[in-house]
Amino acid sequence: ALDQLRYGRRFLPPGAATLALEQLEADEAQTHEDAHLADDRLRLIFTCCHPALAPEARVALTLHTLCGLTSEQIARAFLVPLPTLAQRLVRAKKKIRDAAIPYRVPPPELLPERLHSVLSVIYLVFNEGYLSSDDAGAADGAIREELCDEAIRLARLVTDLLPAPSEPRALLALLLLQDARRAARFAGGELVLLEDQDRSLWDRAKIDEGLALVEQTLRQGGARPYALQAAVAALHAQARTAGETDWRQIVALYGLLMRLHPSPVVELNHAAAVSMVDGPQAALWLIDAIAARGALSEYHLLHAARADCLRRLGRNAEASQAYRAALDCRVSEAERRFLLRRATTLPSGD
């Protein structure tokens, strides 16, 4: 088009070709300027993740205003009470207003400083789809496939946008390896644990792509959170049966993750892996230590993990109480049915 307009200068009325050419050249320049953020939603996510905002506020605000998640869903993702989440959103909006923070596309040199928040948003969007708290929006059991697909799409865009950092690639690998199990996670609307899933239903194409990305990430070096989590997911994906899972290596990976990026949820995952290597009593000590600090008291998976250890130890009365504690937390309907089934099928007595 540009070549034809340049040629047409000799035939068009004076000034017409020049104006058209200038407009096309301006459009072309704008296209090149925006090429590094070609997707509208991704561009808006980078815009919202402004470094002047507190990290948790950036993610919460983005999830709320751009990704369509409700305050209740975001509070559940952050494991915080709803009033706490609401205060974060109010403070973030006030900060934007008072500091006159512009909603604009950051230049390429500022993208890396916002990368962590952007990846957090994408991961939380995926988790809300994969572990949905909104059964009304779920097509099968408690999976909201549109959120999972959108998160994977955005992770691909960030990986293409910033190919040098390893974390976007690691996040994409993690999402693919987890999503590969989508078809096996529910049967007849009922939750199926990883150890009981029909592995023939797992998506091998996603697993192969995810494993290749994990290999690239580990070869690139750096023990970062998404890379370590992706490595754990890769070990699950490579096991042909639940009995072949390399739990010792998973324990080691979670141990490294705890040292480098500690959090109560990582500790709980580590304890769950320990139960598969050293038995339920060793895991129960670790879980009780987490609970003694008051961490994750409203997190149903802590109580469910504790109940499972007690069940395996034959301490059924205590296990029943732990299952009831999990049911008192916010859970999806599919999770509620699963926990209730476990609680009501325990043998009576200890």
N, C-alpha and C positions, 0 to 999 in steps of 0.2 A: 504493500500500500504506500509506503514511504517512497519507494522508487518510482511508482506511477505518478505520485503527486509532484515529485521533483521533475519528472519528464513533462507533466501537464502544465508546468509553469508557462511554457511557450504558447499554450493554446487556451488556457482559462483567462477570464477577465483579470485585469491587473489587481493584485492583492489577494484574490480569492484563493489561489493555490498556496500562497505564502501563509495565509491565516490557517488554512486547513493543515498544512504541513507543520506549523508551529503547535497546533493543538494535538496532532498525532504524536509529535515528538515529546510533548509534555506528558501525554498519556503513557507513552512508552517509558519515560523516565520514572513516572509514578509506579508503573508496573514493576520495574526493576527495584525500586525502593521498597516495595511491599512484598517482593518475592520471597524474602526470608521469613515472612509470616503470611503464608498464602491462605490460611484458613481463618474465617471470621471468628469462630468460637475460640480457637487457640490464641488469636490476637487479643481477644478480650480477656482471656485468662491471664496472659502475660501482663496486660494493662492493670488488672486488679491486684496482682501480686506485687504491689509497690513496696520497696524496702522501708519506707517511712512507717508502715503499719507493722504491728506485732505479727510474728509468723503465724500464730494460731488464728489471728484476726484476718489475715490475708486469705487463708484457706477457707475459713468459715464464710467470709463475705463472698468469695468467688462461688463457692458451692451454692450459696443462697440466692445470689442475684443472677448468676449466669447459667448454672447447671440445673436449676429447677428443683433442688432438694429442699425439703421443708426444714424448719428449725428443729423439729423432733428428730428427723433423720440425721441431721448434722450432729446434734447433741449425742445421739447414740454412737455415731462414728467416733466422736472425740472422748466418749466415756465420761461426759460431764452432765450435771443437771441442766434441764432446759433453761431455768433462769440465768445460769452462768453463761450459757451460749448466747442468750438474748442480749445480755449486757455486753458481750464481746462485739456483737453486730452493731449495737447502738454506738459503742465507743469508736468502732472503725468508721462508721458513716460520719460521725462528728469530726473525727480526725481529717477525713477527706475534705469535709466542708471548711473547717477552720484553717487548715494548712493549704487550702486551694490546690490540692493534688490533682493534676490534670489526668483525665482518662485519655491516654494517647498510647500509640505504639512506641515502645522503647527502642532506641537505636540498637544496632547489633552488638555494640560493645557492652551494653547494659543487660543483655539477655542472661549471661551466666549467673549474675547475682540474684536473679529471680527464679533460677532453674529449680531449686529445691522446693519452693512453694508450689510451682507449677506441677512438678511430679507428685507432690502430696495431694493436690487437687485431683489429678487423674487417678491416683491409686484409690482415693476415697470414693470417687464416682464408681469405680469398678467394684469396690467392696459393697457399696450400697446396692448394686445390681446383683452381685454374687451372693450376698448374705442379706437380702432385702428385709427391711423391717416393715415394708408396706406390701402385704400379701395381695391387696386389691389390685396392685399394679403388676403383679407377677403372673407370667404366662404359665409357668410350671412350678408347682410347689412355692418356693420363695425366691425364684430367680427372675430378675428383671433384665431380660436379654438385651433390650435396647441400651441400657446403661453400660453393660459389659462391652457391647460392640462399640459404643461411642468412646469409652475409655481406651480400648485397644487402638481405635483409629487415631485418637489424639496422641497416644504414646508413639505410634508410627511417625506422626508428623513431627513430634519433638526429636525423635531419633534422626530423621532426615534433616531437620533444621540444625541440630547441633551434633554432628557425627563424632566429634572429638571426645567429649566427655563419655565415660562408660556408663554412668547411671541411667540415662534414658534407655540405652540398649538393655541394661539389666532389668529395668522396670518392664519393658516390653516383653522380655523373656519370662518374667514372673507372671505377668497377666496371661500370656499365651499358655503357659504350663498349667496354671490354675483353671483357666477357661476350658482347657482340653477335657476336663472331667465333668463338664456341664451336664451332658446327657445322662451321666450315671449317678448324679447326686440325689436324684429323687426317683422314686418308683411308686406309681399310683398316688402321687402327691405327698408321699412320706419321705422324710429325710433318710438318706443312706450314708452311714459313716464311710470314711475313706477305706478302711480295712475290709468293708463288706461290699464295695462297689464292683460292678461287672466291668472289668478293665477292657473287655472287648468293645465297650461303648466309648472308650476314650478316643478323642480325635487325634489320630497319629500324625496328621499333617501339622497340626499346631504343636504337638510334642516335638517333632523333628525340627521345626523352625525354632522353637524355644530352646532346645538343647544346643543347637548351633550358635544361638545368640549367647547362651551361658558360656560356651567354650570361648567365643570371641572376647567376652567380658573378662573372664578369668585370665585369658592370655594377655589382655591389656593391663592387668594388674590392679591392685587396690581392693582392700576388703571394706567395701561400703555396704550400707544397709540393704539396698535392693539386690546387689550382687550376691550377698550371703543368703538372702531369702530365696532368690532364684536358684541358687545351688541346692538348697533344701528341696525345693519343688522338683528340681531335676532328678534328685535321688528317688523321690516317690515315683516320678514318671518312668524311670528306668527299671523299676522293680516289676517283674512279670506277675508276681503275686505279692500279697501283703507280707507273707513270710520271708520274702527275699529282700525286703526293705533294709537298707544299710543304716540301722538306727544309731550305731556307734558314731558313724560319720555325721549324722544329723545332730547328735548330742554335741559333738565337737564344733560344728558350725554355729549352733545356737550359743555355745559357750563363748566363742569368738565374738559373736554379735552382742552378747551381754557385756563383754569387756569394752568393746569399741563404741557401742551405741545402746547403753543400758535403758531398759524400760520394764515396768511390771509385766506387760504383755509378752515381751521377749522372755522374761523369766518364766512365765507360765508355759509358754511353748517349750522351753528348755525342760521344764519339769515333766511335761507330757512325754517328751522323747526319753527322758531318764527312766520313766515308768516302763518303757519297752526294753530297756537294757538292764537296769538294776532292780526292777520290780516296783510294785505299787507303794510299798512302804517308804522306799527312798524318795519317790516322787511326792508322797504325802507330806513328808517333812518339809520339802521345798515349798509346796503349795501353802502349808500352814504358816510358813515364815512370811510369805507374801501377804497372806490375809492378816497376820499379826501386825503388820505395818499399816493396816487400814487401806491398803491399795486394792483396787478392783472389787470393792465390796458390792458394787452395783453391777458387776460384770458377770453375766450368767455363765460364761465358760469357765470362770474360776470355780464356781460352785459345782458345775457339771463335772469338771476334771477331778475335783475332790471326791465327788460322789462315786465316780468310776473307780478311783483307787480304793475307797472304802468297800465298794461292792466286790472288787477282786480279792480283798482281804477277808471277805465274809462278814464284815461288820455292817450288816444290812440295815439295822435300825438307824445308825448314823448316816448311812448312805441315803436312806429315804429322806432324812432331814435335809441333807445337802441338795438332793434333787428338788425338794420343796423350796429351798432358798433360791435355787436357779430359776424356778417358776415364778418367784416373786419379782424377778428382774424383768426388764423390758426384753421380750423375745418375739420372734415371728410366730405365726400360728403353726407352721410346720415344726419349728423347734419346740413349741409348747407341747404339741402332740407327742413328739419323740421323748421329751423329758418325762411327761406324764406316764407314758407307756413304760419307761424304765423304772419309774418310781413305784408303779402299781404292780409290776411283775417280779419285784424282789421277794425272795422267800421270807417268810415271817421269822422273826427272832434272829439272834446272832449265832 
